[in-house]
Amino acid sequence: MNFYIVDDDPSIPMILRQILEKNPDNTVVGIAHDAKKALADIMLMDVDIVLADLLMPGISGIELVKKLKALKPALRAIMISQVKDSDLRAEAYEAGIEFFIDKPINVIEVKTVVEKVAQSVQMATKLNNIQSLVGGGAVATAPVVDQKQQQKEKILSILRFLGITSEAGSSDILAVAQIMLDQNLSFREIDFNAAYHIDDREKKIMFQRIRRAIKTGLTNLANISLDGMGDEIVVEYANTLYEYKNVRSEMLLLEGTRTTGGKTSLKRFFDGLVQEV
């Protein structure tokens, strides 16, 4: 996995490089202390994951991520910050980052976050193949291809926001949502046995993967709300995908004031996901 680190504090890239390159599969291909140089470098390099400081002189980390995602949509970004401002953090997630790493740097946190994002990168090929599996055999015109790609990117952006792109069930979620969009079906109208050529046991296993991913998304959404990032997008996703009462129950569980968390519904989640797209 190729990494690029940008932080105006010279000590941070050095620390991160030491942590990252302890894994022989990781290579730090570049370091910059300002966003302008980073932008120029990354456009010429093969980079999988960018670690960027939130607050930098000139171009901020958020603006850097926006520019990079516009030019290289497949690029993954992790934000580094000691800032706890909920509005800035929400803006960073909207810009397309996967996770935050808080300063001072914690080795375990870095390894955990990087592993999750690396899994997301590795899954990218699998997710791209899903498109061809569910898109049918007919040759599409350019506008249809563009529309399908836009739909896929929107789904992925929601899954990224929920922090579940590295979950095993995320590829299933993408595939099911694409079937619903392509065939104009609600979740309950899908004949999974016929669409996937599977029996009831295999269908149950697939649903279990999806439920685990959706539940993780519920927990992550509740955590975002507890961190004070209850902006309009959080509230919208809470209502559309889960019903807000379930997010609230999950928050109370995390706070230790409830013994059970919120419930999830496959129908609610998928119908809400397609509605968002």
Residue pairs with C-beta under 8 A, 6 or more apart in sequence:
1 25
1 26
1 27
1 48
1 49
1 118
1 121
2 27
2 29
2 45
2 46
2 47
2 48
2 49
3 20
3 26
3 27
3 28
3 29
3 47
3 48
3 49
3 50
3 51
4 28
4 29
4 30
4 31
4 32
4 38
4 41
4 42
4 45
4 47
4 49
4 50
4 51
5 12
5 13
5 16
5 17
5 28
5 30
5 31
5 32
5 50
5 51
5 52
6 13
6 31
6 32
6 33
6 34
6 35
6 37
6 38
6 50
6 51
6 52
6 53
6 56
6 61
6 64
7 13
7 16
7 33
7 51
7 52
7 53
7 56
7 80
8 33
8 34
8 53
8 56
8 57
9 53
10 33
12 53
12 80
12 103
12 105
13 28
13 31
13 33
15 105
16 28
16 51
16 80
16 105
16 110
17 28
17 31
19 105
19 107
19 110
19 111
20 26
20 28
20 110
20 114
21 27
21 28
26 114
29 45
29 46
29 47
30 38
30 41
30 42
30 45
30 47
32 38
32 41
34 56
34 57
34 58
34 59
35 52
35 56
35 58
35 59
35 60
35 61
35 63
35 64
36 58
36 59
38 50
38 52
38 64
39 59
39 64
39 67
39 68
42 50
42 68
42 72
42 75
43 71
43 72
47 72
47 75
48 75
48 76
48 118
48 121
49 75
49 76
49 77
49 78
49 114
49 117
49 118
49 121
50 64
50 65
50 68
50 75
50 76
50 77
50 78
51 77
51 78
51 79
51 80
51 101
52 61
52 64
52 65
52 77
52 78
52 79
52 80
53 61
53 79
53 80
53 81
54 60
54 61
54 62
54 79
54 80
54 81
54 83
54 88
54 92
55 61
55 81
55 83
56 64
59 67
61 79
61 80
61 81
61 92
62 79
62 88
62 91
62 92
62 95
65 77
65 79
65 92
65 95
65 96
65 97
66 95
66 96
68 75
68 77
69 75
69 77
69 95
69 96
73 153
74 124
76 98
76 117
76 120
76 121
77 95
77 96
77 97
77 98
78 97
78 98
78 99
78 100
78 101
78 113
78 114
78 117
79 92
79 97
79 99
79 100
79 101
80 100
80 101
80 103
80 105
81 88
81 89
81 92
81 100
81 101
81 102
81 103
82 102
82 103
82 104
83 89
84 227
86 227
86 228
86 229
86 230
86 231
87 229
87 231
89 100
89 227
89 229
90 229
90 231
90 233
90 234
92 100
93 161
93 224
93 229
94 161
94 233
96 157
96 160
98 113
98 116
98 117
98 120
98 160
98 163
98 165
99 113
99 116
99 117
99 163
101 109
101 110
101 113
102 109
116 166
117 166
119 166
120 165
120 166
123 165
123 166
123 170
123 171
126 171
127 156
127 170
127 171
127 174
130 171
130 174
130 175
130 178
131 148
131 152
131 178
133 175
134 175
134 178
134 179
134 182
135 148
135 178
135 182
136 182
140 148
148 178
148 182
151 178
151 181
151 277
152 174
152 178
154 276
154 277
155 173
155 174
155 177
155 178
155 273
155 277
156 165
156 174
158 237
158 241
158 273
158 276
159 165
159 170
159 173
159 174
159 217
161 233
161 237
162 216
162 217
162 220
162 221
162 237
162 241
163 216
163 217
163 220
164 170
164 173
164 213
164 214
164 216
164 217
164 220
167 209
167 212
167 213
167 216
168 209
168 212
168 213
169 209
169 210
169 211
169 212
169 213
169 214
170 213
172 206
172 209
172 210
172 213
173 210
173 213
173 214
173 270
173 273
176 187
176 190
176 210
176 270
177 270
177 273
177 274
177 277
179 185
179 190
179 195
180 186
180 187
180 190
180 270
180 274
181 274
181 277
186 267
186 271
187 266
187 267
187 270
187 271
188 267
192 198
192 203
192 206
193 199
193 200
193 203
196 202
196 203
196 206
198 206
207 266
210 266
211 264
211 266
214 264
214 266
214 269
215 264
217 241
218 242
218 246
218 247
218 250
218 261
218 262
218 264
219 250
219 254
219 261
221 234
221 237
221 238
221 242
221 247
221 250
222 247
222 250
222 251
222 253
222 254
222 261
222 262
223 254
224 230
224 234
225 234
225 238
225 247
225 251
226 251
226 254
226 255
235 244
236 276
237 276
238 244
238 247
240 272
240 273
240 275
240 276
241 268
241 269
241 272
241 273
241 276
242 262
242 264
242 265
242 268
242 269
242 272
243 265
243 268
245 262
246 261
246 262
246 263
246 264
247 262
248 262
249 258
249 260
249 261
249 262
249 263
250 261
250 262
252 258
252 261
253 259
253 260
253 261
253 262
254 261
